[in-house]
């Protein structure tokens, strides 16, 4: 069979699990200047323990660790610019796609959808059958695209009922170009190992 289009873009929020539309569940966060990971739109992140005056009470975030039992706080949905002098919402002044490169001298402000009720569209690395729906999968790391600013993260086709996996598969994207049984389908998932769910252990 032919493959579906191989176009990963990370995790893109599309809907609230208990409503027909998407409500912008976004929190202002910051990415510390010394962060060694590049961070792109759609990257899954976890709240960090870094505290500086720059944070002004806003949580720091960094990329998650892919794999079972590793927690996820949310997904980067936008950037508000760099902050070379600690000024809140300072503009980066850089044209083109926005992303936080590695080891930059300035911290970056970003928006994170951290609702455990949000549903996300994400590409699957393999060729799952319809039986993957209702099962849990782990995230698969990928390099972001510096030309578009989009994430390269995906999810694995290895599905299980083990509670420690990071995402729950809710369904397949309903689109003629998204064929079940072909490689690289677009799935709809929600957080399964969320740091923000009621009763979840803190970070």
C-alpha positions in Angstrom: 0.0 0.0 0.0 1.0 3.6 -0.6 2.1 5.6 2.4 0.2 8.6 3.8 2.0 11.9 3.4 5.1 11.8 5.7 4.7 15.3 7.2 5.3 15.4 10.9 4.5 18.6 12.7 4.5 17.6 16.3 1.3 17.8 18.4 -1.4 20.2 17.1 -4.4 21.0 19.4 -7.7 20.5 17.6 -10.4 20.1 20.2 -11.3 19.8 23.9 -12.2 16.3 24.7 -15.6 17.2 26.2 -16.7 19.8 23.7 -17.2 20.2 19.9 -14.7 23.0 19.6 -11.2 24.0 20.7 -10.9 26.3 23.7 -7.5 27.9 23.9 -6.1 26.3 27.1 -2.8 28.2 27.0 -0.4 29.2 29.7 2.4 31.7 29.4 5.7 29.9 30.1 9.4 30.7 29.5 12.3 28.7 28.1 15.5 29.5 30.0 18.4 31.0 28.0 20.8 28.1 28.6 18.3 25.4 27.4 20.3 23.0 25.3 17.3 21.8 23.3 15.9 23.6 20.3 12.1 24.0 20.8 9.6 24.3 18.0 5.9 24.7 17.6 4.1 21.5 18.5 6.9 20.2 20.7 5.8 18.4 23.8 7.2 20.0 27.0 7.3 19.5 30.7 7.3 22.1 33.4 10.8 22.6 34.9 12.1 23.5 38.3 14.2 26.4 37.1 13.4 29.6 39.0 14.9 33.0 38.2 13.7 36.6 38.4 13.0 36.3 34.7 10.3 33.8 35.3 8.2 36.4 37.3 6.1 33.5 38.6 5.7 31.8 35.2 6.9 28.2 34.9 9.9 27.2 32.8 9.5 24.4 30.3 11.8 22.1 28.4 11.3 19.1 26.0 9.9 16.0 27.5 11.8 12.7 27.6 10.2 10.2 25.2 9.2 6.8 26.7 7.1 5.1 29.3 6.4 6.8 32.6 7.9 10.1 31.5 5.4 12.9 32.2 4.1 15.5 29.8 2.8 19.0 30.8 1.6 20.2 27.4 2.5 21.3 23.9 4.1 24.6 22.6 1.4 26.5 20.7 3.2 29.8 20.1 6.1 32.0 20.8 6.0 35.5 22.3 9.6 36.5 21.6 13.0 36.5 23.2 13.8 38.4 26.4 17.4 39.6 26.4 17.0 42.0 29.3 14.3 40.2 31.3 11.6 42.4 29.8 8.3 40.6 29.6 7.1 40.0 26.0 10.1 41.6 24.3 9.9 41.1 20.5 12.6 39.1 18.9 12.9 41.3 15.9 13.9 38.3 13.8 11.9 37.7 10.6 10.9 34.2 9.5 9.7 31.2 11.5 10.0 31.4 15.3 11.6 28.7 17.4 14.0 28.6 20.3 17.4 27.6 19.1 20.0 25.8 21.3 22.0 27.7 23.9 20.7 31.1 23.1 21.8 34.1 25.2 18.2 35.2 25.8 15.3 33.3 27.4 12.2 32.9 25.2 8.5 33.3 26.2 6.1 30.8 24.8 2.5 29.6 25.1 1.7 26.1 26.2 -1.5 24.2 26.0 -1.3 22.3 29.2 -4.9 21.0 29.5 -5.2 17.2 30.1 -8.5 17.5 28.3 -7.1 18.8 25.0 -7.0 16.6 21.9 -4.0 16.7 19.6 -3.4 15.6 16.0 0.0 13.9 15.5 1.6 11.7 12.9 2.4 8.0 13.7 5.8 6.6 12.7 4.4 3.2 11.7 1.4 1.4 10.2 -1.2 0.9 12.9 -4.5 -0.8 12.4 -7.8 0.6 13.6 -7.3 -1.5 16.8 -4.8 1.1 18.1 -7.8 3.3 19.1 -8.2 3.2 22.9 -4.7 2.0 23.4 -1.7 4.0 24.7 1.4 5.0 22.8 4.7 6.8 23.5 6.0 9.9 21.9 8.9 9.7 19.4 11.4 12.6 19.4 12.2 14.3 16.1 14.2 17.3 14.9 12.2 20.5 14.3 12.2 22.2 10.9 14.1 25.5 11.0 12.5 26.6 7.7 8.9 26.2 8.9 9.3 26.4 12.7 7.3 23.1 13.1 8.1 20.3 15.4 9.3 16.9 14.2 7.9 14.8 17.1 5.6 11.9 16.4 4.1 8.9 18.2 5.0 5.2 18.0 2.8 2.6 16.4 3.6 0.3 19.3 0.4 0.4 21.3 -0.4 -1.2 24.7 -2.9 -1.0 27.5 0.0 -0.2 29.9 -1.0 2.9 31.9 2.6 4.3 31.9 2.6 5.1 28.2 2.4 8.9 27.4 -0.6 9.3 25.1 -4.0 7.7 24.6 -5.2 7.2 21.0 -8.7 8.6 20.6 -9.1 8.1 16.9 -7.8 8.7 13.3 -8.1 12.0 11.6 -11.2 11.8 9.3 -9.6 12.8 6.0 -9.5 11.0 2.6 -5.8 11.4 2.5 -5.4 9.7 5.9 -5.8 6.0 5.1 -6.0 3.5 8.0 -3.6 0.6 7.3 -1.0 2.8 5.5 2.1 4.2 7.0 2.3 7.6 8.7 -1.4 8.1 9.6 -2.5 11.2 11.5 -3.9 10.2 14.9 -5.9 12.1 17.5 -4.5 11.6 20.9 -4.7 13.1 24.4 -2.3 13.2 27.3 -2.1 10.0 29.3 0.9 10.8 31.5 -0.1 14.4 32.3 1.5 16.5 35.1 -1.6 18.6 35.1 -4.3 15.9 35.6 -6.1 15.8 39.0 -4.2 13.7 41.4 -1.0 13.5 39.3 2.3 13.5 41.1 4.1 16.8 40.9 7.3 17.4 38.9 
